[in-house]
Amino acid sequence: MSVTAMSETAPDLSVIVHGRNVQDHLPALLDSLDAHPLTGVEVIVAAVGDWAREVAERHAPAFTVLPLPDGAGDAAARSAGAARARGRWLHFVHAKDGLPVGAPPAVAERAGALPDAVEVLLLDHVRSSWRASGLPSPDGPRLARAGRAGESLALDDRAGLLRLTPLLGNRAVRAGFWRAHERLLTTEDEPFAAYAALLLADRVACLPHPAYEDRRLRPESLPPPTAAQRYALVDRYEALLGLTADRPAVHGVLYDLMIRDCLHTFARAGMPDDVAREFFHRASVTARRHRPEGLRRPAGLEGVRRSLLEEGAYGRYRALRTASHARRGVRAAARTGRRWAGTRLRTLQYRAALARPLDPHLAVFSAYWNRGVACNPAAIATKLAELAPGVHPVWVVTAQGAALLPPGTDHVVPGTRRYWEVLARAKYLVNNVNFPDAVVKRPGTVHLQTHHGTPLKRMGVDQLPYPAAAHGLDFQALLERVDKWDFSVSANSHSTRMWQRAYPSRHLSLDHGYPRNDVYYTAGPAEVRAARERLGIAPGRRAVLYAPTHRDYEAGWTPRLDLAALADRLGEETVLLVRAHYFYDSAAAPSAPLAGLRRTGRLVDVSSYEPVEELCLAADALVTDYSSIMFDYANLDRPIVIHADDWETYRTTRGVYFDLMAEAPGPVARTQAELTEILTSDAWHDERATKARTAFRRRFCEYDDGRAAERVVRRVFLGEDERTLPPVLPVEDRTPAPSPEEATSS
């Protein structure tokens, strides 16, 4: 194609989506772009890492996808996208951010009508966080005022535009301008590139309408800044101020921004004293070197702070901050004094225990809100006794549950003196939910979050848009608990990714598999036969485990099936094992027909039976709705049937991470009649069901191979390097426990 023909077909705007799929925000961005016409716009996705590539390729060929290796930085991704772009204008959009509906065509139309002299188009934006979405930015009024001043503006006449939020996403740039200055603009320091684009442009224009969504990630979910990264802030302004030496108005605004940013950075908690001292020194040197002549400092405390910075008076500045913090502390103590009075005794006991040294050989375990020895914590404790017998486990169990513990289990009851002592002194704290808010994360302790399922439904902060799920939840308190995690156990990459977005924090994901699922690969025929014998299932009878889940939109348990009618249709050779969600006592309301079925052994209420893994070993097939038991049971490679009579309601009220109807592990029944037809024909275990289950296992049984507990114990308790742990076997190379039929025949 000729150059002329190419220019005639070139789009007005190239939207360059770039970067990693941070906390799984990329799908929403690409879905929004794909959902509306993009007249005059092309979309290029410079996707960093496999996760971003997988998401982006679902939108091909509508978008151009450029796969980049996992280690590629944002600057490299922007550069790769710009090199491929055909548009006259470029709009860089980070993968974590968003675009309001209709923004790309609006930007393309506005940019296409601008005079050739305009090289940067400034855009308004909205701000989002885990708390809220679409909040207005502070830039709107400034952009509106500047826009009224004319179609084409010089920065020297409108230096206040430098005070716009320094994002590349809130400015579109001409492709020629970008390529002429690419060496300077291609940097990992996005604010530097955003400021530099303004400083280098001959003329700019404004679009005072939101055309970008800046998503602020929780600082607690990002790696803490290194000393070099802190010093780079000073280097940024040193370089930028060097570009404005002969532009007094621009220089003055930029200098003010530098002082503000340096003071704000210095005030943040967590900066070691040696780093703080060096940062203050570098900022002071730069401030003195570039201080505009005749500059007047603001009045009051702010003026004092600036004066001390420019003088390099580190000691006096520290003293000023200490005094200010002390005043705030006195006021806070007065506000909270009454609140602490009611828990004084507990606090004194706990504080006294916290003053004692950590016990490196003590581990506290809890599962399901202190219900007993169960789930991933139980499997880890068992393997711990084998590999590290010197570590003593103590279980947190309610007074009611203590009587049901295995003999010899050391335990504490919540609220007792010893309870607070072990929580204060244990080096290891293991839970599949969370410990109480009052538990302090001591230096040197290790908090291991094991979770208790693979997420189909929305979890954590992802529940915010769903009132039925979010009702009564304190999300700030939740995140403060999450911030205590050191490790988060995952059974598959789907879970790893969803935990990143649902619980944004700095914890390290242990992609080792769920320890509770090890038994599905280590159990042999004898264990399968023993499980069936304990449940009274005679050889040759089919056992179907029915395990429905909880509905947030229901006040209590609503039976989804007429179990008596189902059992009658399935016949005498089928045993129904009925297990309610642990929020309820039973999944079957008392009735005369059910009582008769129980007497004959054709229906067994296993709601209180532990462990649940034994029920799975005993069952020939699983019937469930949206319970995470499906992901665990899939390890056995046995038939699974989904009964989804209220999928649309569940999906709408609770929110889900994927469409179970499209990716089910087996046949789907929407009514009891359909479920009965599946279970009384070959559909529950035919070739189509097997194919669906194989795909499901490959995705959701990714890390489970029978050695998950070993990997977790060796990594967390023995401190081994990831590279020395047993590698995860491919799904195709694993041998699950034998089916009941195989166990009986052997």
Disulfide bonds with the S-S distance in Angstrom:
none
